[in-house]
Amino acid sequence: MLITGGLFFSPARKDLKGTWLIESAQAECSSKVLRFQTQQGILKGTIDFPALKKYDQKLISVHTEEQNVEINLNDTDKIVGKWVNDSLITATYTTGSKHSIVELKKQ
């Protein structure tokens, strides 16, 4: 009698759903709030710009693959980063030709 078996481990899938705060040393990037939810199996999101008094602005696109995250906020702003753990993403915030290092912290 031959018994074979396998045990497979895969890294826990990171969950972007929920509320995230953007923190940065540069004021123009900091204190923005991102909210993500799944709608019909598709990840969707909104952003708040408190300094501009703009709230619930729809994101253009959200893409995650393995450790990578890409969020297109609007036509000129983009966040590209990597997961550090379940509740932290380190990223580059690009607006036009300016680049800033930011942290996204799950609330």
N, CA, C and O atoms as CSV, one atom per row, in Angstrom:
chain,resi,resn,atom,element,x,y,z
A,1,MET,N,N,0.845,-1.159,0.000
A,1,MET,CA,C,0.000,0.000,0.000
A,1,MET,C,C,0.891,1.222,0.000
A,1,MET,O,O,1.829,1.319,0.791
A,2,LEU,N,N,0.602,2.135,-0.869
A,2,LEU,CA,C,1.370,3.369,-0.998
A,2,LEU,C,C,0.454,4.543,-0.701
A,2,LEU,O,O,-0.576,4.733,-1.349
A,3,ILE,N,N,0.842,5.309,0.272
A,3,ILE,CA,C,0.045,6.485,0.627
A,3,ILE,C,C,0.905,7.709,0.368
A,3,ILE,O,O,2.015,7.822,0.887
A,4,THR,N,N,0.402,8.592,-0.409
A,4,THR,CA,C,1.135,9.829,-0.677
A,4,THR,C,C,0.253,11.005,-0.288
A,4,THR,O,O,-0.973,10.907,-0.263
A,5,GLY,N,N,0.883,12.070,0.001
A,5,GLY,CA,C,0.114,13.258,0.364
A,5,GLY,C,C,1.000,14.479,0.257
A,5,GLY,O,O,2.225,14.373,0.202
A,6,GLY,N,N,0.389,15.599,0.228
A,6,GLY,CA,C,1.145,16.839,0.136
A,6,GLY,C,C,0.521,17.895,1.019
A,6,GLY,O,O,-0.686,17.926,1.259
A,7,LEU,N,N,1.375,18.731,1.477
A,7,LEU,CA,C,0.925,19.840,2.296
A,7,LEU,C,C,1.445,21.102,1.631
A,7,LEU,O,O,2.649,21.246,1.419
A,8,PHE,N,N,0.559,21.999,1.308
A,8,PHE,CA,C,0.956,23.204,0.602
A,8,PHE,C,C,0.702,24.424,1.474
A,8,PHE,O,O,-0.356,24.565,2.087
A,9,PHE,N,N,1.671,25.278,1.513
A,9,PHE,CA,C,1.540,26.524,2.245
A,9,PHE,C,C,1.660,27.672,1.261
A,9,PHE,O,O,2.528,27.669,0.388
A,10,SER,N,N,0.796,28.637,1.406
A,10,SER,CA,C,0.914,29.838,0.586
A,10,SER,C,C,0.798,31.022,1.525
A,10,SER,O,O,0.118,30.948,2.548
A,11,PRO,N,N,1.463,32.118,1.176
A,11,PRO,CA,C,1.376,33.275,2.064
A,11,PRO,C,C,-0.063,33.769,2.172
A,11,PRO,O,O,-0.844,33.671,1.226
A,12,ALA,N,N,-0.393,34.297,3.340
A,12,ALA,CA,C,-1.740,34.835,3.534
A,12,ALA,C,C,-1.987,35.960,2.547
A,12,ALA,O,O,-1.136,36.822,2.328
A,13,ARG,N,N,-3.156,35.931,1.968
A,13,ARG,CA,C,-3.500,36.977,1.014
A,13,ARG,C,C,-3.782,38.273,1.768
A,13,ARG,O,O,-4.540,38.285,2.738
A,14,LYS,N,N,-3.174,39.348,1.319
A,14,LYS,CA,C,-3.359,40.650,1.959
A,14,LYS,C,C,-4.708,41.205,1.522
A,14,LYS,O,O,-5.106,41.073,0.365
A,15,ASP,N,N,-5.398,41.824,2.464
A,15,ASP,CA,C,-6.737,42.328,2.201
A,15,ASP,C,C,-6.729,43.851,2.226
A,15,ASP,O,O,-6.505,44.457,3.274
A,16,LEU,N,N,-6.969,44.460,1.092
A,16,LEU,CA,C,-6.975,45.914,0.983
A,16,LEU,C,C,-8.295,46.518,1.456
A,16,LEU,O,O,-8.369,47.723,1.700
A,17,LYS,N,N,-9.337,45.696,1.589
A,17,LYS,CA,C,-10.645,46.215,1.992
A,17,LYS,C,C,-10.557,46.899,3.350
A,17,LYS,O,O,-9.891,46.414,4.265
A,18,GLY,N,N,-11.241,48.034,3.463
A,18,GLY,CA,C,-11.254,48.774,4.715
A,18,GLY,C,C,-10.818,50.217,4.523
A,18,GLY,O,O,-10.796,50.731,3.405
A,19,THR,N,N,-10.471,50.865,5.638
A,19,THR,CA,C,-10.079,52.275,5.636
A,19,THR,C,C,-8.579,52.385,5.873
A,19,THR,O,O,-8.032,51.742,6.769
A,20,TRP,N,N,-7.920,53.207,5.058
A,20,TRP,CA,C,-6.477,53.398,5.131
A,20,TRP,C,C,-6.160,54.891,5.218
A,20,TRP,O,O,-6.818,55.708,4.574
A,21,LEU,N,N,-5.158,55.240,6.012
A,21,LEU,CA,C,-4.700,56.620,6.143
A,21,LEU,C,C,-3.352,56.760,5.446
A,21,LEU,O,O,-2.448,55.954,5.666
A,22,ILE,N,N,-3.218,57.781,4.609
A,22,ILE,CA,C,-1.936,58.054,3.948
A,22,ILE,C,C,-1.146,58.987,4.845
A,22,ILE,O,O,-1.616,60.068,5.200
A,23,GLU,N,N,0.069,58.563,5.215
A,23,GLU,CA,C,0.943,59.389,6.046
A,23,GLU,C,C,2.243,59.658,5.310
A,23,GLU,O,O,2.806,58.782,4.654
A,24,SER,N,N,2.709,60.913,5.439
A,24,SER,CA,C,3.939,61.325,4.778
A,24,SER,C,C,4.511,62.532,5.498
A,24,SER,O,O,3.788,63.267,6.172
A,25,ALA,N,N,5.820,62.732,5.350
A,25,ALA,CA,C,6.456,63.926,5.907
A,25,ALA,C,C,6.038,65.163,5.122
A,25,ALA,O,O,6.134,66.282,5.626
A,26,GLN,N,N,5.574,64.966,3.888
A,26,GLN,CA,C,5.163,66.087,3.045
A,26,GLN,C,C,3.657,66.306,3.189
A,26,GLN,O,O,2.855,65.409,2.927
A,27,ALA,N,N,3.300,67.498,3.604
A,27,ALA,CA,C,1.904,67.823,3.933
A,27,ALA,C,C,0.936,67.570,2.784
A,27,ALA,O,O,-0.189,67.135,3.028
A,28,GLU,N,N,1.334,67.825,1.542
A,28,GLU,CA,C,0.391,67.680,0.427
A,28,GLU,C,C,-0.004,66.224,0.185
A,28,GLU,O,O,-1.016,65.965,-0.468
A,29,CYS,N,N,0.770,65.276,0.696
A,29,CYS,CA,C,0.444,63.860,0.518
A,29,CYS,C,C,-0.235,63.269,1.739
A,29,CYS,O,O,-0.908,62.243,1.634
A,30,SER,N,N,-0.073,63.889,2.884
A,30,SER,CA,C,-0.503,63.303,4.141
A,30,SER,C,C,-1.970,63.584,4.460
A,30,SER,O,O,-2.588,64.490,3.900
A,31,SER,N,N,-2.498,62.794,5.362
A,31,SER,CA,C,-3.845,62.936,5.926
A,31,SER,C,C,-4.975,62.694,4.938
A,31,SER,O,O,-6.102,63.131,5.173
A,32,LYS,N,N,-4.701,62.021,3.865
A,32,LYS,CA,C,-5.768,61.611,2.963
A,32,LYS,C,C,-6.282,60.257,3.444
A,32,LYS,O,O,-5.527,59.469,4.012
A,33,VAL,N,N,-7.547,59.994,3.219
A,33,VAL,CA,C,-8.156,58.748,3.670
A,33,VAL,C,C,-8.655,57.963,2.459
A,33,VAL,O,O,-9.415,58.477,1.638
A,34,LEU,N,N,-8.214,56.706,2.364
A,34,LEU,CA,C,-8.659,55.797,1.309
A,34,LEU,C,C,-9.610,54.777,1.912
A,34,LEU,O,O,-9.394,54.295,3.024
A,35,ARG,N,N,-10.670,54.449,1.170
A,35,ARG,CA,C,-11.603,53.408,1.595
A,35,ARG,C,C,-11.794,52.440,0.424
A,35,ARG,O,O,-12.047,52.847,-0.709
A,36,PHE,N,N,-11.665,51.147,0.734
A,36,PHE,CA,C,-11.785,50.116,-0.296
A,36,PHE,C,C,-12.873,49.128,0.093
A,36,PHE,O,O,-13.050,48.789,1.263
A,37,GLN,N,N,-13.598,48.676,-0.928
A,37,GLN,CA,C,-14.604,47.635,-0.740
A,37,GLN,C,C,-14.719,46.842,-2.037
A,37,GLN,O,O,-14.323,47.304,-3.107
A,38,THR,N,N,-15.263,45.652,-1.916
A,38,THR,CA,C,-15.480,44.815,-3.091
A,38,THR,C,C,-16.918,44.979,-3.547
A,38,THR,O,O,-17.853,44.852,-2.756
A,39,GLN,N,N,-17.083,45.265,-4.837
A,39,GLN,CA,C,-18.409,45.387,-5.435
A,39,GLN,C,C,-18.476,44.424,-6.617
A,39,GLN,O,O,-17.783,44.610,-7.617
A,40,GLN,N,N,-19.303,43.408,-6.498
A,40,GLN,CA,C,-19.456,42.373,-7.519
A,40,GLN,C,C,-18.108,41.743,-7.868
A,40,GLN,O,O,-17.817,41.489,-9.036
A,41,GLY,N,N,-17.280,41.493,-6.834
A,41,GLY,CA,C,-15.995,40.840,-7.026
A,41,GLY,C,C,-14.876,41.750,-7.492
A,41,GLY,O,O,-13.755,41.290,-7.712
A,42,ILE,N,N,-15.163,43.035,-7.647
A,42,ILE,CA,C,-14.149,43.992,-8.115
A,42,ILE,C,C,-13.829,44.953,-6.983
A,42,ILE,O,O,-14.729,45.492,-6.339
A,43,LEU,N,N,-12.534,45.164,-6.743
A,43,LEU,CA,C,-12.109,46.083,-5.695
A,43,LEU,C,C,-12.293,47.520,-6.171
A,43,LEU,O,O,-11.748,47.916,-7.201
A,44,LYS,N,N,-13.057,48.289,-5.421
A,44,LYS,CA,C,-13.328,49.694,-5.743
A,44,LYS,C,C,-12.912,50.541,-4.554
A,44,LYS,O,O,-12.781,50.034,-3.441
A,45,GLY,N,N,-12.705,51.832,-4.787
A,45,GLY,CA,C,-12.319,52.673,-3.676
A,45,GLY,C,C,-12.668,54.131,-3.855
A,45,GLY,O,O,-13.008,54.596,-4.943
A,46,THR,N,N,-12.568,54.847,-2.721
A,46,THR,CA,C,-12.761,56.300,-2.711
A,46,THR,C,C,-11.640,56.919,-1.890
A,46,THR,O,O,-10.964,56.239,-1.118
A,47,ILE,N,N,-11.455,58.225,-2.073
A,47,ILE,CA,C,-10.451,58.959,-1.318
A,47,ILE,C,C,-11.061,60.267,-0.815
A,47,ILE,O,O,-11.882,60.889,-1.489
A,48,ASP,N,N,-10.645,60.662,0.372
A,48,ASP,CA,C,-11.024,61.960,0.937
A,48,ASP,C,C,-9.807,62.874,0.899
A,48,ASP,O,O,-8.704,62.464,1.261
A,49,PHE,N,N,-10.010,64.116,0.458
A,49,PHE,CA,C,-8.984,65.162,0.469
A,49,PHE,C,C,-9.452,66.232,1.465
A,49,PHE,O,O,-10.003,67.248,1.043
A,50,PRO,N,N,-9.245,66.028,2.782
A,50,PRO,CA,C,-9.772,66.963,3.777
A,50,PRO,C,C,-9.295,68.409,3.575
A,50,PRO,O,O,-10.074,69.339,3.785
A,51,ALA,N,N,-8.053,68.614,3.180
A,51,ALA,CA,C,-7.536,69.972,2.986
A,51,ALA,C,C,-8.297,70.712,1.887
A,51,ALA,O,O,-8.429,71.935,1.927
A,52,LEU,N,N,-8.795,69.959,0.907
A,52,LEU,CA,C,-9.553,70.556,-0.200
A,52,LEU,C,C,-11.063,70.478,0.028
A,52,LEU,O,O,-11.855,70.939,-0.794
A,53,LYS,N,N,-11.445,69.883,1.167
A,53,LYS,CA,C,-12.857,69.671,1.495
A,53,LYS,C,C,-13.567,68.851,0.410
A,53,LYS,O,O,-14.725,69.107,0.082
A,54,LYS,N,N,-12.848,67.857,-0.143
A,54,LYS,CA,C,-13.412,66.932,-1.122
A,54,LYS,C,C,-13.449,65.553,-0.485
A,54,LYS,O,O,-12.442,65.066,0.029
A,55,TYR,N,N,-14.614,64.933,-0.523
A,55,TYR,CA,C,-14.799,63.649,0.131
A,55,TYR,C,C,-15.441,62.639,-0.823
A,55,TYR,O,O,-16.168,63.007,-1.746
A,56,ASP,N,N,-15.158,61.379,-0.584
A,56,ASP,CA,C,-15.738,60.270,-1.360
A,56,ASP,C,C,-15.498,60.407,-2.865
A,56,ASP,O,O,-16.396,60.150,-3.667
A,57,GLN,N,N,-14.291,60.809,-3.242
A,57,GLN,CA,C,-13.922,60.911,-4.649
A,57,GLN,C,C,-13.576,59.500,-5.149
A,57,GLN,O,O,-12.733,58.825,-4.559
A,58,LYS,N,N,-14.212,59.062,-6.218
A,58,LYS,CA,C,-13.969,57.714,-6.743
A,58,LYS,C,C,-12.557,57.596,-7.302
A,58,LYS,O,O,-12.055,58.504,-7.965
A,59,LEU,N,N,-11.922,56.444,-7.018
A,59,LEU,CA,C,-10.610,56.145,-7.569
A,59,LEU,C,C,-10.772,55.634,-8.993
A,59,LEU,O,O,-11.776,55.002,-9.323
A,60,ILE,N,N,-9.782,55.908,-9.833
A,60,ILE,CA,C,-9.843,55.426,-11.219
A,60,ILE,C,C,-9.641,53.920,-11.275
A,60,ILE,O,O,-10.386,53.212,-11.952
A,61,SER,N,N,-8.612,53.423,-10.549
A,61,SER,CA,C,-8.363,51.982,-10.553
A,61,SER,C,C,-7.565,51.562,-9.336
A,61,SER,O,O,-6.827,52.349,-8.743
A,62,VAL,N,N,-7.735,50.290,-8.980
A,62,VAL,CA,C,-7.003,49.679,-7.872
A,62,VAL,C,C,-6.537,48.313,-8.361
A,62,VAL,O,O,-7.340,47.519,-8.851
A,63,HIS,N,N,-5.237,48.038,-8.227
A,63,HIS,CA,C,-4.706,46.758,-8.684
A,63,HIS,C,C,-3.736,46.220,-7.640
A,63,HIS,O,O,-2.831,46.930,-7.202
A,64,THR,N,N,-3.926,44.967,-7.244
A,64,THR,CA,C,-2.979,44.307,-6.350
A,64,THR,C,C,-2.566,42.987,-6.982
A,64,THR,O,O,-3.379,42.286,-7.585
A,65,GLU,N,N,-1.304,42.668,-6.834
A,65,GLU,CA,C,-0.784,41.397,-7.321
A,65,GLU,C,C,0.384,41.007,-6.440
A,65,GLU,O,O,1.397,41.706,-6.388
A,66,GLU,N,N,0.240,39.889,-5.750
A,66,GLU,CA,C,1.230,39.419,-4.792
A,66,GLU,C,C,1.561,40.534,-3.797
A,66,GLU,O,O,0.688,40.930,-3.025
A,67,GLN,N,N,2.775,41.045,-3.790
A,67,GLN,CA,C,3.179,42.079,-2.831
A,67,GLN,C,C,2.989,43.497,-3.366
A,67,GLN,O,O,3.218,44.460,-2.633
A,68,ASN,N,N,2.578,43.647,-4.617
A,68,ASN,CA,C,2.491,44.959,-5.264
A,68,ASN,C,C,1.083,45.549,-5.205
A,68,ASN,O,O,0.082,44.841,-5.309
A,69,VAL,N,N,1.042,46.874,-5.034
A,69,VAL,CA,C,-0.223,47.608,-5.000
A,69,VAL,C,C,-0.085,48.828,-5.907
A,69,VAL,O,O,0.912,49.547,-5.829
A,70,GLU,N,N,-1.073,49.066,-6.763
A,70,GLU,CA,C,-1.103,50.262,-7.609
A,70,GLU,C,C,-2.498,50.872,-7.527
A,70,GLU,O,O,-3.502,50.211,-7.792
A,71,ILE,N,N,-2.535,52.158,-7.150
A,71,ILE,CA,C,-3.803,52.865,-6.992
A,71,ILE,C,C,-3.749,54.138,-7.818
A,71,ILE,O,O,-2.918,55.008,-7.559
A,72,ASN,N,N,-4.621,54.258,-8.803
A,72,ASN,CA,C,-4.725,55.487,-9.592
A,72,ASN,C,C,-5.840,56.327,-8.975
A,72,ASN,O,O,-7.020,55.990,-9.070
A,73,LEU,N,N,-5.436,57.432,-8.339
A,73,LEU,CA,C,-6.391,58.268,-7.622
A,73,LEU,C,C,-7.229,59.109,-8.570
A,73,LEU,O,O,-8.442,59.232,-8.401
A,74,ASN,N,N,-6.573,59.684,-9.564
A,74,ASN,CA,C,-7.232,60.514,-10.576
A,74,ASN,C,C,-6.315,60.557,-11.791
A,74,ASN,O,O,-5.433,59.709,-11.922
A,75,ASP,N,N,-6.501,61.514,-12.669
A,75,ASP,CA,C,-5.688,61.569,-13.895
A,75,ASP,C,C,-4.219,61.893,-13.639
A,75,ASP,O,O,-3.375,61.564,-14.472
A,76,THR,N,N,-3.884,62.526,-12.513
A,76,THR,CA,C,-2.499,62.945,-12.264
A,76,THR,C,C,-1.851,62.309,-11.037
A,76,THR,O,O,-0.628,62.357,-10.904
A,77,ASP,N,N,-2.628,61.719,-10.145
A,77,ASP,CA,C,-2.093,61.175,-8.893
A,77,ASP,C,C,-2.141,59.649,-8.889
A,77,ASP,O,O,-3.130,59.033,-9.288
A,78,LYS,N,N,-1.023,59.053,-8.417
A,78,LYS,CA,C,-0.912,57.593,-8.400
A,78,LYS,C,C,-0.102,57.170,-7.179
A,78,LYS,O,O,0.824,57.866,-6.764
A,79,ILE,N,N,-0.458,56.033,-6.614
A,79,ILE,CA,C,0.300,55.437,-5.520
A,79,ILE,C,C,0.736,54.048,-5.974
A,79,ILE,O,O,-0.088,53.239,-6.401
A,80,VAL,N,N,2.053,53.773,-5.877
A,80,VAL,CA,C,2.589,52.466,-6.223
A,80,VAL,C,C,3.442,52.005,-5.048
A,80,VAL,O,O,4.361,52.706,-4.623
A,81,GLY,N,N,3.129,50.815,-4.525
A,81,GLY,CA,C,3.873,50.370,-3.357
A,81,GLY,C,C,3.889,48.872,-3.171
A,81,GLY,O,O,3.465,48.101,-4.033
A,82,LYS,N,N,4.404,48.481,-1.989
A,82,LYS,CA,C,4.523,47.079,-1.618
A,82,LYS,C,C,4.007,46.878,-0.202
A,82,LYS,O,O,4.147,47.752,0.653
A,83,TRP,N,N,3.408,45.714,0.033
A,83,TRP,CA,C,2.946,45.348,1.365
A,83,TRP,C,C,4.139,45.155,2.280
A,83,TRP,O,O,5.121,44.525,1.887
A,84,VAL,N,N,4.076,45.682,3.490
A,84,VAL,CA,C,5.054,45.399,4.538
A,84,VAL,C,C,4.467,44.313,5.446
A,84,VAL,O,O,5.141,43.347,5.802
A,85,ASN,N,N,3.205,44.497,5.806
A,85,ASN,CA,C,2.454,43.497,6.562
A,85,ASN,C,C,0.964,43.722,6.277
A,85,ASN,O,O,0.617,44.470,5.363
A,86,ASP,N,N,0.089,43.083,7.047
A,86,ASP,CA,C,-1.362,43.169,6.791
A,86,ASP,C,C,-1.924,44.579,6.855
A,86,ASP,O,O,-2.941,44.872,6.227
A,87,SER,N,N,-1.268,45.455,7.611
A,87,SER,CA,C,-1.832,46.789,7.841
A,87,SER,C,C,-0.903,47.933,7.456
A,87,SER,O,O,-1.130,49.073,7.862
A,88,LEU,N,N,0.150,47.643,6.670
A,88,LEU,CA,C,1.087,48.691,6.261
A,88,LEU,C,C,1.580,48.455,4.842
A,88,LEU,O,O,2.005,47.357,4.485
A,89,ILE,N,N,1.512,49.514,4.045
A,89,ILE,CA,C,2.048,49.513,2.682
A,89,ILE,C,C,2.990,50.695,2.583
A,89,ILE,O,O,2.617,51.812,2.939
A,90,THR,N,N,4.212,50.470,2.102
A,90,THR,CA,C,5.111,51.592,1.821
A,90,THR,C,C,5.039,51.844,0.321
A,90,THR,O,O,5.004,50.908,-0.477
A,91,ALA,N,N,5.017,53.131,-0.056
A,91,ALA,CA,C,4.735,53.440,-1.457
A,91,ALA,C,C,5.345,54.766,-1.878
A,91,ALA,O,O,5.856,55.536,-1.065
A,92,THR,N,N,5.272,54.998,-3.166
A,92,THR,CA,C,5.609,56.289,-3.760
A,92,THR,C,C,4.309,56.913,-4.247
A,92,THR,O,O,3.545,56.292,-4.987
A,93,TYR,N,N,4.071,58.144,-3.823
A,93,TYR,CA,C,2.903,58.918,-4.237
A,93,TYR,C,C,3.393,59.858,-5.326
A,93,TYR,O,O,4.257,60.700,-5.081
A,94,THR,N,N,2.848,59.718,-6.519
A,94,THR,CA,C,3.240,60.558,-7.647
A,94,THR,C,C,2.088,61.468,-8.005
A,94,THR,O,O,0.964,61.014,-8.221
A,95,THR,N,N,2.374,62.755,-8.065
A,95,THR,CA,C,1.393,63.729,-8.531
A,95,THR,C,C,2.104,64.594,-9.566
A,95,THR,O,O,3.015,65.354,-9.239
A,96,GLY,N,N,1.675,64.467,-10.818
A,96,GLY,CA,C,2.399,65.156,-11.891
A,96,GLY,C,C,3.815,64.613,-11.971
A,96,GLY,O,O,4.009,63.414,-12.174
A,97,SER,N,N,4.811,65.484,-11.814
A,97,SER,CA,C,6.205,65.047,-11.859
A,97,SER,C,C,6.832,64.948,-10.471
A,97,SER,O,O,8.024,64.663,-10.357
A,98,LYS,N,N,6.048,65.178,-9.411
A,98,LYS,CA,C,6.553,65.102,-8.038
A,98,LYS,C,C,6.367,63.695,-7.477
A,98,LYS,O,O,5.347,63.050,-7.722
A,99,HIS,N,N,7.366,63.222,-6.719
A,99,HIS,CA,C,7.313,61.911,-6.100
A,99,HIS,C,C,7.565,62.059,-4.603
A,99,HIS,O,O,8.486,62.767,-4.195
A,100,SER,N,N,6.756,61.398,-3.789
A,100,SER,CA,C,6.927,61.431,-2.336
A,100,SER,C,C,6.793,60.020,-1.786
A,100,SER,O,O,6.001,59.218,-2.280
A,101,ILE,N,N,7.576,59.731,-0.758
A,101,ILE,CA,C,7.470,58.448,-0.065
A,101,ILE,C,C,6.326,58.566,0.945
A,101,ILE,O,O,6.259,59.529,1.709
A,102,VAL,N,N,5.430,57.582,0.940
A,102,VAL,CA,C,4.281,57.588,1.850
A,102,VAL,C,C,4.117,56.216,2.488
A,102,VAL,O,O,4.668,55.219,2.022
A,103,GLU,N,N,3.353,56.196,3.557
A,103,GLU,CA,C,2.925,54.946,4.183
A,103,GLU,C,C,1.404,54.932,4.190
A,103,GLU,O,O,0.765,55.935,4.510
A,104,LEU,N,N,0.835,53.796,3.837
A,104,LEU,CA,C,-0.603,53.601,3.948
A,104,LEU,C,C,-0.807,52.700,5.154
A,104,LEU,O,O,-0.288,51.585,5.202
A,105,LYS,N,N,-1.569,53.190,6.129
A,105,LYS,CA,C,-1.793,52.460,7.376
A,105,LYS,C,C,-3.269,52.120,7.504
A,105,LYS,O,O,-4.134,52.994,7.451
A,106,LYS,N,N,-3.537,50.824,7.673
A,106,LYS,CA,C,-4.914,50.372,7.812
A,106,LYS,C,C,-5.458,50.814,9.161
A,106,LYS,O,O,-4.790,50.670,10.185
A,107,GLN,N,N,-6.662,51.348,9.160
A,107,GLN,CA,C,-7.284,51.848,10.398
A,107,GLN,C,C,-8.213,50.821,10.989
A,107,GLN,O,O,-8.823,51.066,12.030
